[in-house]
Amino acid sequence: MERHRVSPVTVSRALARLVAEGLVVTRPGAGAFRAAGRAAPARPGDTSWQEVALSADAAADGVPRAVDASGVLATLAAPPPGVIEFNSGYLHPALQPERAMAAALARAGRRPGAWGRPPADGLPELREWFARGVGDTWTAADVLVTAGGQAALTTALRALAPPGAPVLVESPTYPGLLAAARASGLRPVPVPVDAEGLRPDLLADAFRASAARVLVCQPLFQNPTGAVLSAARRPEVVRVAREHGAFVVEDDFVRRLAHRDAGPLPRPLAADDPDGVVVHVNSLTKATSPSMRVAALAARGPARERLRALHVVDTFFVPRPLQEAALELVGAAAFHRHLKAVAAELAVRRQALVAALRAELPGLALPHVPYGGYHLWLGLPAGTAEQDLAAVALRAGVAVAPGRPYFGTEPPGPHIRLSFAGVSGIAEITEGVQRLRRAYEETAVAV
């Protein structure tokens, strides 16, 4: 303490770190001592044999098992200090209901049995809350609580489609879905999306050509285009799937992130489906925090039982303290105030980003401005190397998501996705677009 002019707390923490690293041992009543010398390091291992072992199962059935998680990691990895985060998939900490979540967690911890074993399907009250968000005819008995939306999607894919089978996906679509499908041994088959959402005519063609039995779609504020499935197409999508004996997995991931000026939202597809065609996925994560890994799978009939069986085998259950905290949170007045505040702030940010792009980068195509969600999908001029642009932009201090990972096959052209949820505010949006313009100009000159 005298030598380094530090407090006793700092010394204690330093000693604890050294003990954890095996460099120091402590003896109660005697003091802290240097640990015995470590043995000579063992020879480096040879893991080259694993290439053969990991490729053997793919050779057996022809389905590749390699998983490309780059598109997912791009939204999970924290950027270097000073980089403006236009590639985030989550709310900025300033937009997260941290105080409300902390209070909910504290109240949950005091509940009797909070650390006990929950029902495998999830807490009945939490399942009932999720069911009310799906539709009037849905009940807690139709719902399973899962550890986040990604886990729900993975469970649905594995339960409803056998390994090697095709699965229809929107094009473009969320990279995490493509990665989950391929990791489950499935073959994503793209179906194009336009300004009105998924195209039912091409959906019917895809079902006939592939004989798929599962379609995964995001009818509301689709990722990455932001499109909303039109009123005319909604029943058509379900009808086409029903005619081909297929399930529709509805990923309703940002229903709670509609902007203040969005107007009335369409009901979930599942709300108008009494026959169990639609399997509904809904999550608390996007509207709260990345660590609020609580979501729901809603399904009917034998499909629900298969989903339940796979969910239990994979995870047993979602930890009860987290479920209790989620239940406390959604029942609090602070949660509803939070949703209103986020709806207003996202509308302001969306307007600021659109205005900045039109002023600084008028040459980029912005075909659709969504009134919900947290991202914009931009078309780049033909010949633009989107990966190079993303790399130059990162060096310029702004992180963007290139478009290629959003396509299951060759993309029709270069794109980038910009998120306005993970930045600190309007000032960062303005500065981020200016940095992106400089990067775009540098890339164009290089070409």
NORVENFEN-V479085 format. One record per residue. N is the residue number from 1. RES is the residue in one small letter. OMEGA is omega in degrees with one decimal (999 if undefined). NEAR is the number of other ideal C-beta (glycine too) atoms within 10 Angstrom. Layout:
n-><N N>
res-><RES RES>
omega-><OMEGA OMEGA>
near-><NEAR NEAR>
This chain:
n-><1 2 3 4 5 6 7 8 9 10 11 12 13 14 15 16 17 18 19 20 21 22 23 24 25 26 27 28 29 30 31 32 33 34 35 36 37 38 39 40 41 42 43 44 45 46 47 48 49 50 51 52 53 54 55 56 57 58 59 60 61 62 63 64 65 66 67 68 69 70 71 72 73 74 75 76 77 78 79 80 81 82 83 84 85 86 87 88 89 90 91 92 93 94 95 96 97 98 99 100 101 102 103 104 105 106 107 108 109 110 111 112 113 114 115 116 117 118 119 120 121 122 123 124 125 126 127 128 129 130 131 132 133 134 135 136 137 138 139 140 141 142 143 144 145 146 147 148 149 150 151 152 153 154 155 156 157 158 159 160 161 162 163 164 165 166 167 168 169 170 171 172 173 174 175 176 177 178 179 180 181 182 183 184 185 186 187 188 189 190 191 192 193 194 195 196 197 198 199 200 201 202 203 204 205 206 207 208 209 210 211 212 213 214 215 216 217 218 219 220 221 222 223 224 225 226 227 228 229 230 231 232 233 234 235 236 237 238 239 240 241 242 243 244 245 246 247 248 249 250 251 252 253 254 255 256 257 258 259 260 261 262 263 264 265 266 267 268 269 270 271 272 273 274 275 276 277 278 279 280 281 282 283 284 285 286 287 288 289 290 291 292 293 294 295 296 297 298 299 300 301 302 303 304 305 306 307 308 309 310 311 312 313 314 315 316 317 318 319 320 321 322 323 324 325 326 327 328 329 330 331 332 333 334 335 336 337 338 339 340 341 342 343 344 345 346 347 348 349 350 351 352 353 354 355 356 357 358 359 360 361 362 363 364 365 366 367 368 369 370 371 372 373 374 375 376 377 378 379 380 381 382 383 384 385 386 387 388 389 390 391 392 393 394 395 396 397 398 399 400 401 402 403 404 405 406 407 408 409 410 411 412 413 414 415 416 417 418 419 420 421 422 423 424 425 426 427 428 429 430 431 432 433 434 435 436 437 438 439 440 441 442 443 444 445 446 447>
res-><m e r h r v s p v t v s r a l a r l v a e g l v v t r p g a g a f r a a g r a a p a r p g d t s w q e v a l s a d a a a d g v p r a v d a s g v l a t l a a p p p g v i e f n s g y l h p a l q p e r a m a a a l a r a g r r p g a w g r p p a d g l p e l r e w f a r g v g d t w t a a d v l v t a g g q a a l t t a l r a l a p p g a p v l v e s p t y p g l l a a a r a s g l r p v p v p v d a e g l r p d l l a d a f r a s a a r v l v c q p l f q n p t g a v l s a a r r p e v v r v a r e h g a f v v e d d f v r r l a h r d a g p l p r p l a a d d p d g v v v h v n s l t k a t s p s m r v a a l a a r g p a r e r l r a l h v v d t f f v p r p l q e a a l e l v g a a a f h r h l k a v a a e l a v r r q a l v a a l r a e l p g l a l p h v p y g g y h l w l g l p a g t a e q d l a a v a l r a g v a v a p g r p y f g t e p p g p h i r l s f a g v s g i a e i t e g v q r l r r a y e e t a v a v>
omega-><-179.1 -175.7 -172.9 178.0 -179.1 -177.3 175.7 179.5 180.0 178.5 179.9 179.2 178.8 177.9 179.1 178.0 179.6 176.7 -179.8 -179.9 177.4 -178.4 -176.4 171.8 177.9 179.3 -178.3 178.5 -177.7 179.5 179.4 -174.1 175.6 -179.4 176.9 -179.2 -179.7 177.3 178.5 -178.5 178.2 -179.6 177.7 179.5 177.3 -177.3 -176.8 179.3 -176.1 178.5 178.9 -177.4 -176.9 179.1 -176.2 -178.0 177.1 179.2 -176.9 -177.3 176.3 -179.2 -178.9 -179.3 179.5 -176.4 176.2 -178.7 -174.6 -179.9 178.3 -178.1 -179.8 179.1 -178.7 -176.1 176.6 179.9 176.3 178.7 178.6 179.8 177.4 -168.3 174.5 -178.0 -177.0 174.6 -175.8 177.8 172.4 179.0 179.6 179.0 -178.6 -179.2 -171.6 -179.3 179.3 179.1 178.7 178.7 179.2 179.6 178.6 178.6 -179.8 -179.0 -179.9 179.2 176.6 178.9 -175.7 -178.9 178.5 -178.8 179.3 171.3 -177.5 -179.9 -175.3 179.1 -177.1 -178.6 178.8 177.0 178.0 178.7 177.5 -178.2 179.1 178.5 179.2 -179.1 -173.9 -174.9 -179.1 -178.0 178.7 -178.8 -179.4 -166.6 170.0 174.8 -177.6 -177.6 177.8 -177.5 179.4 177.2 178.9 178.7 180.0 177.7 -179.9 -179.4 -176.7 -177.7 -170.8 -178.1 179.0 177.2 -179.8 -176.7 172.9 172.7 -178.4 179.7 176.0 177.9 3.2 179.6 -179.1 -177.9 178.5 176.3 178.7 179.7 -179.8 179.1 -178.3 177.8 177.5 179.0 -179.7 -178.6 178.6 176.6 -173.1 172.2 -173.1 176.6 172.5 -175.2 179.0 177.8 -177.4 -178.6 -177.4 179.7 178.2 175.8 178.0 178.1 -177.9 177.0 -178.9 -175.6 -172.9 -173.2 178.9 178.3 179.2 170.7 174.2 -178.8 176.9 -174.6 -175.1 178.2 -172.5 177.4 18.8 -169.1 -175.5 -176.7 174.3 179.5 -173.3 -178.8 -179.4 -175.6 -174.4 179.5 179.8 179.7 180.0 -179.4 -179.7 178.6 -179.2 -179.9 -179.6 177.7 -174.1 174.5 171.0 174.9 -176.3 179.4 -175.3 -162.2 -176.4 178.6 -178.9 177.4 170.7 -177.9 -176.0 -177.8 -174.9 -173.6 -178.9 -179.5 173.1 176.7 173.0 175.2 -177.9 -176.7 -176.9 -177.9 179.4 -170.1 178.2 176.2 -174.1 170.0 -170.2 176.7 -179.8 -173.0 172.6 -167.7 -173.3 -176.6 -176.5 -173.4 177.1 -177.3 173.7 -174.4 179.5 -179.8 -177.8 169.2 177.5 -177.7 -178.8 173.8 179.9 179.3 179.8 179.6 177.2 176.7 -179.5 -178.6 -179.0 178.2 -179.1 -179.9 -176.2 -169.1 -171.5 -179.6 172.9 -177.3 -175.3 179.7 179.0 176.9 179.0 179.0 178.1 179.6 176.1 -176.6 -174.0 177.8 -176.6 176.8 -179.3 179.6 180.0 174.4 178.2 -178.7 178.1 -179.9 179.1 178.2 179.0 -177.3 179.5 176.6 178.5 -179.1 178.3 -179.8 -179.9 -179.5 178.6 -179.7 -179.8 179.5 -179.2 178.5 -172.8 -174.7 -177.1 -179.5 179.0 -177.3 175.5 -172.0 -174.7 175.3 -176.4 177.8 176.8 -177.1 -170.8 -175.1 172.9 -178.5 -173.7 172.9 178.7 177.1 179.7 179.6 177.8 177.5 -173.4 178.2 176.8 178.6 179.5 179.8 179.2 179.0 179.3 176.3 178.8 175.4 176.3 -178.5 177.6 -179.7 175.6 -172.0 -172.4 -178.6 -178.8 -178.0 178.4 175.8 -178.9 -178.8 178.0 179.8 -179.2 179.3 165.6 175.3 178.4 177.1 178.3 -179.9 -172.5 179.2 -173.9 -178.1 -175.1 -178.7 178.5 177.3 -179.8 -179.6 -179.4 179.0 176.7 176.5 178.8 177.7 178.9 178.0 179.5 178.7 178.7 178.9 -179.4 178.2 -179.7 179.2 999>
near-><9 5 5 9 7 12 10 8 8 12 13 10 12 13 14 12 11 16 14 9 9 10 12 16 14 12 8 5 4 8 8 13 10 9 13 8 6 8 6 6 6 6 6 6 6 7 8 7 8 9 9 9 9 11 13 10 13 13 10 8 11 7 16 13 15 9 12 13 15 12 18 20 13 20 20 13 12 9 17 9 5 6 18 25 21 28 25 23 22 20 23 19 11 10 23 19 23 13 10 19 22 12 16 24 16 11 17 20 13 9 15 5 9 15 11 9 10 21 12 15 21 26 19 15 13 24 23 16 18 26 21 12 19 24 19 9 13 22 13 18 12 23 27 24 26 28 19 18 24 22 20 27 26 21 26 30 24 22 23 22 23 10 13 12 19 19 28 27 28 30 23 25 26 26 25 22 27 25 21 25 26 21 16 23 19 24 17 23 20 19 25 14 23 14 11 15 21 28 19 22 12 16 24 18 13 23 22 11 10 16 13 24 18 22 27 27 25 29 25 27 24 26 26 27 26 24 23 24 23 16 9 9 20 20 13 17 25 21 13 22 26 16 10 18 10 20 23 24 26 29 27 22 26 23 19 19 20 22 22 15 12 18 9 6 13 15 14 23 25 27 17 14 22 11 9 16 22 28 28 29 26 25 26 22 20 23 22 27 18 16 12 21 19 26 25 25 29 28 26 20 11 9 17 20 12 16 22 17 12 18 26 13 10 13 14 11 19 25 16 19 16 18 22 24 24 28 24 21 25 19 14 17 8 14 20 12 12 23 16 10 13 24 18 13 20 24 17 15 22 24 16 19 24 15 14 21 19 12 12 16 17 8 10 20 12 16 12 15 12 23 17 22 28 27 25 23 25 21 16 21 13 8 9 20 15 20 12 16 23 22 14 19 27 17 11 18 18 27 24 24 25 24 23 18 24 23 18 23 9 7 17 13 13 20 23 25 25 26 25 27 23 22 24 13 15 17 11 19 25 17 15 25 24 18 21 29 20 16 22 23 12 16 19 13 7 10 11>
